[in-house]
Structure formats: C-alpha cells, structure tokens
C-alpha cells in the first residue's frame, strides 16, 4: 500500500459498507480522510475507529446530502475552507432500488449517484489540481452495461417499481463522467477512474422493496472485499499509469458500448453543467 502520510483524501458516504473499509484503508496508509456523509451519528462509529487506530488527526466529518445541490455546495465550501490540496477524491456514496426524486427534482438515482458527485467534483477541482499528483475515483457498477441515458426521464421521479433500471442508468452516467473528466483534464496532474466494486452486500440496497431484497443479496461479496478495487485505484502504482478507464477486480476492463460513446459523454457533461448552475 502506498505511503500517504501528509496526503488529504475526501470520500463520500463512508459511514458503512465499501466506503467504510475504503476510508479505513486510506487512513492506514497515512492519509487524513474527510468523510462526507448525510448523518454524523451514523458516521461516528467509523470516525471513532479511525481516530482510535490511527489518531484523531487522521479523520474529519463534513455533512453532505448528494440529493441536494445546496448541500453539495455547502459541503464543498467547508472542504475548501481547510486550504488543503486534495490528493484523493473518492465518489463512493450511492443508492440503489429507490423511488422518488431529489430536492432539486431529478430522478433520485441520477441525482444522487451522478449529479451530486458531478457538482462536488467540479467545485473541488481547482483544489485537486493543487496536489502534486491526484486521483478522482468514481464507484460505478457492472449494472452500467444495462444502462441508457434518457435526458427527459432524469428530470422527474422514478417511473419503475424497483428502481433498478434507473440505478443502472446512473451507473452508466458515472462511467461516462469519469471518462469525459479524464479527457478534460488531459495534461494535468489528475488521473480518473470508474470501477465496479463487485456485487456487494451493503446498505445501498436498503430501499429495495422487501420482496426483492433477499434475491438481489444472494451470493454477494463482503464490503471489505468490495473496497479492494477502490483502494487499488487509489493507491497502486499500476493504476497511477492510467486515466479515464473502467476497472473491475483491480484490473482494467472494457465498459459498455454506450460508456465508450464520447459524444454521449460530452452531452451528459454539458447538460449536467446546466442542471447544477
């Protein structure tokens, strides 16, 4: 594991699951980790664990609700106020199998999984550029292979019963965003990564209707196992030689045809910019 002493990492949604194990791994490598999550009390166990194991100076908390663009702006302002260059940004938080819309009127999966992270990343980008070398990691899913982008459908509540198609669509947006971000950051000190963590038994599925939840959780891997590809992209020298690629099981993998559509990625970026203004 790379030596991250003196480095600064920001990770979203690390109170449980993959994010929790990722945050602990980064602190173990020496980084100061800011966990950006919705609820302080739910995050306190991992904050306390990191503080106890690696020191209170290794962890901090920022309130963040990715379903509210105002909350994203407030969280970004608090992170920027530290004055620290950001060496790692890990867009980890997400939800699946939900129904509804965000506070700003977007389909809830698209708004939380893509649009909130799109805005957060762009608000922090200048500070990320101040790091000697930086990495931006976005946790996607193999579900993106079934995704499509319907720009009208994302401006309203979830139409389906399970929310799983909408989840897949948001994960496709994650891969498109990461690849387009790499193209826009060409020639800088920043590398980008999208990844599939594995099919992991985490709280992301808490909103799936009870009838379906046991079925989709069958044969899932543990959150600790699910954090390994994120940590590989964050810390390995091998990953540091690439940018804009999609990773699975700590290896580069070819994403879906739509995920490789540069015109679609540009359109998604431009529409996202307009939506978050």
N, C-alpha and C positions, 0 to 999 in steps of 0.2 A: 504494500500500500504506500502511495506517495506520501512524502513529508509535507504537511500543510501548515506547519507552525507559522503563525503570523498571517495566515490567509483568512479571508472572510467569505462565508457561504450563506446564501439565503435559500430556504426551501419552503415551499407551500404545503400545507396540510400534513404536517409530520407528527400529529398527535397520536396516530395509530398506524398499524399496517406497514406497508412498504416505506412510507415516509419516515416513520419512527426509526426503523432499522437503518435507513439511509443517514438520518441525522446523527445517530449514534456512531456510525462508521466514519463520518466526516470529523466528528469531534475526536474520535480515537486517533485519527490521522493528524490531529493537531489544529484543525480549523476552529475559528469561532463560528458558531452556527446560529443564525436567526431563524426561528420557526415562525412562519406567518400562517396563522390559522384563525378560525372563527371564535373559538371558545378557550379562554385562558384556563379555566378549571379542568377541562378535558385534556388540555395540553400539559398541565402541571406534572403528571407522572413522568413524562419523558424529559421535561425541563429539569426535574429533580434528579432523575437518574444520570443525566449528562453532568450536572453540577457536582453530584456526589462522586462520580467516577473520574471526571477529568478536570473539574474545577468550575466554580461559578462564573469565571470569566470566559468560559467556552460556549455559553449559550444565552440567548435572549429571546424575547417573545414580541411579536407585533400582531395586532388584531387585523384580520383580513377576511372579508366575505367576498369571494370571487363572483358571487351573484349580484353584486352591487358595484357599479363603476365608481361611485363616490367613495366606497370603502377601499377600493383598489388604489385610488388616488391618495387617500389618507395614509394608507399603509406605505405606499411608495415614498411619500413625503417624510414619514418617520424613519424609514431606512436611509434615505438620502441625508437626513439630518445627522447621521452618525459621522459623515465625512469620510467614510472608509471606501477605498476601491473595492469593488465586488469581484471576487475571483471565480465564484461559482454561483449560478442561479439555477435552481432545480424546480421546474414547474411540475410538481408532483401531485398536487391535490386534484380531486375529481369526484364525480358521482356517476352512477350508472343505474338504469332501471327506474328512474324517477319520472314524474309527470309534473308539468306546470311551466312556469316562465320566471325569468329573473325579475328583479325590481325594475329593470330598465326595459322589460317587455320582450326579451329574447327567449327562445326555446331553452329550457333550463340546462340541458346538456351542452348545447352550443355556447350558451352564455357563460357557464362556469368553466367547462373544460377547455374551451378555446378563447373566447373573447376576453374574459378576465385576465388570463395569462398573457394574451397579446398585449393588452394595455400595460400590465405590470412590467413586462419585459421592456417595452418601449420607454416607459417612464424611467427605468433604471439603466438604460443603455449607455448613457454618457458616463455614468459611474463605473459600469462594467469595462468600458474602454480604458479607464484609468489603471486597470490591473496590468501587471506585466504580461500575463497570459490568462485568458479567461475562457470558461466553458458555460454554455447555456444548454441545459438538458430538459427536454420535454417528454414526460411519460405518456406515451400513446398506448396502443394495444393492437394485437393482431386482428381485432374486430374491424380495424380500418379497411381491411380487404373487402368488407361488405358495405362500406360506407359510400355515400354520394353526397354532393353538396347541392342543396336546393335553397337558393338565396332568398326565396319568398317564404319558405316554410320555417326558416330560423327566426323570422320576425313574428312569433306568436307562440302559444302554448303547445306542449307536446300533443300530437294528434293520436298516437297509438296508446294501447293499454299498458304495455310492458316498458316502453321507453328504450328498449334495446336497439331498434334501428337508429334512433336518434343518438344513442351512445356511440354506435359505430360511425355515424356521420361526424360527430365531434372528434373522434379519434383520427379520422381521415384529415380533418382540419388541423390537428396537431402536427401530423407528418408534413403536410403542405406548408404550414407555417415555419417549421424548423428548416426545411429545405430552402424556402424563399429568404428566410433570415440569413442563412449562410451565403446566399448569392449577394444580398445587400451588404454583407459585412466582408466581402472579399477584399483581401489586402490588409485587414485589421488583425489584431491580436486575439480575436474571439473565434472559438470553434462552437458549432452547434450539433446537437444530437437529438433524434427522436428514437424511442425504443419501446419494445414490448417487454414488460417485466415477467411475463408468464401469466397463466391463469391463476390468480392469487385469491385466497380466501380472506378478504378484508371487508371493512365497513363500507366500501364503495357500493356494495350490493344491498345496503340496509333498506333502501326504498323499493326494491323489487317486491311485488305482491307475494305474500307468504306462500301461495301455492307453487310459485315458480322458484323461490329461493333455494330450497334443498336440491333441486335439479341442477341449477347452474353452479352450485358449490361442490358438486361431486368431482373428485379427482383433482382438486385444486392444490397448488403448492403452498408452502407457508410464506408469510410475509417476509421472513428473513431470507428465504431463497429468492423471493421476488425482488429484493433490493439489490441483488448481486450485479445485474446488468447496469443499473443506475450507478452503482459505485465503480464499476469497470469504466464506464464512460466518463465519470468524474475524475478518476484517479490514475488510470493506466497510461503508460507512455504510448502504447499501441493506439488507443483511441485519440490521443493527442495529435496523431499524424493525419487525422481525417476531419472533415467537417461536412455538415449537411446530410449525413447518411442516416439510415434506419438500422437499428441494432436489435438483435434477438439472441438470447442465451450468450451474451457477451461477444457476439460476432456480428459482422455486417451482413444484412440480409436485404434482398431486393423487395421494396414495398410494392403496393398495388399499382396498376397502370394509372389510375387516377391520381395517386400520390406522386407520380412522376410527371404529371402534366404541369409544365411551367406556366402556361397561360392561365390555367385554373388557379395556381398558387398566387400569381400576380393579382388576379381578380379578387381572390379571397383577401389578400393583404389590403388592397385599395378599398374594398367595401368595409373591412374591419376598421381601417383608419377613419372612415367617415362615420361609422357607428359609434366610435368611442370619443368623438370630438365633443 
